[in-house]
Amino acid sequence: MNTFRYQMVIVWSDEDDCYLVHFPEFPEQIYRTHGNSYEEAARNGEKVLQLMLEKDGLPVPRPRSAVA
């Protein structure tokens, strides 16, 4: 399954002093990650998303379509 079809939100957190990553299409899972740079957060996010899609027994939501 193509991980690039899912949303990955990356935001800076002053409280955590790093970029936080979450996945809106996976609200029931608590999978999140982070990175010290935007690029590191994006790489970590791709890895976590791939793991979520490969894990047996978890529901896989349909990717949301972008609204024009």
C-alpha positions as CSV (number, residue, x, y, z in Angstrom):
1,M,0.0,0.0,0.0
2,N,1.3,3.4,-0.9
3,T,2.1,5.4,2.2
4,F,2.1,8.7,0.3
5,R,-1.7,8.5,0.0
6,Y,-2.1,9.2,3.7
7,Q,-1.9,12.5,5.5
8,M,1.0,13.1,7.8
9,V,0.8,16.3,9.9
10,I,4.1,17.8,11.1
11,V,4.1,20.7,13.6
12,W,6.7,22.3,15.8
13,S,6.2,22.0,19.6
14,D,7.9,24.6,21.8
15,E,7.0,22.4,24.8
16,D,8.7,19.3,23.4
17,D,11.4,21.3,21.5
18,C,11.0,19.2,18.4
19,Y,8.7,18.5,15.4
20,L,5.7,16.3,16.2
21,V,4.1,14.0,13.7
22,H,0.5,12.5,13.7
23,F,-1.7,10.8,11.2
24,P,-5.3,12.1,10.9
25,E,-6.6,9.1,9.1
26,F,-5.6,6.8,12.0
27,P,-7.5,8.5,14.9
28,E,-8.0,5.3,16.9
29,Q,-4.3,4.4,16.9
30,I,-1.9,6.3,19.1
31,Y,0.9,6.2,16.7
32,R,2.9,9.4,16.7
33,T,6.6,10.2,16.2
34,H,8.9,13.2,16.2
35,G,12.1,14.6,15.0
36,N,14.7,17.3,15.8
37,S,14.3,18.7,12.2
38,Y,11.4,18.8,9.8
39,E,13.2,16.3,7.5
40,E,13.9,13.9,10.4
41,A,10.3,14.1,11.5
42,A,9.1,13.3,7.9
43,R,11.4,10.3,7.6
44,N,10.3,9.0,11.0
45,G,6.7,9.6,10.0
46,E,7.1,7.5,6.8
47,K,8.6,4.6,8.8
48,V,5.8,4.7,11.4
49,L,3.1,4.9,8.7
50,Q,4.6,1.9,6.9
51,L,4.6,-0.1,10.1
52,M,1.0,0.8,10.7
53,L,0.0,-0.4,7.3
54,E,1.9,-3.6,7.6
55,K,0.7,-4.5,11.1
56,D,-1.8,-7.4,11.1
57,G,-5.2,-6.9,12.8
58,L,-5.3,-3.1,12.6
59,P,-8.0,-1.5,10.6
60,V,-6.6,0.4,7.6
61,P,-8.6,3.5,6.8
62,R,-9.2,4.7,3.3
63,P,-6.9,7.6,2.4
64,R,-8.8,10.9,2.4
65,S,-8.9,12.7,-1.0
66,A,-7.7,16.3,-1.2
67,V,-10.5,18.8,-1.8
68,A,-9.8,21.2,-4.6
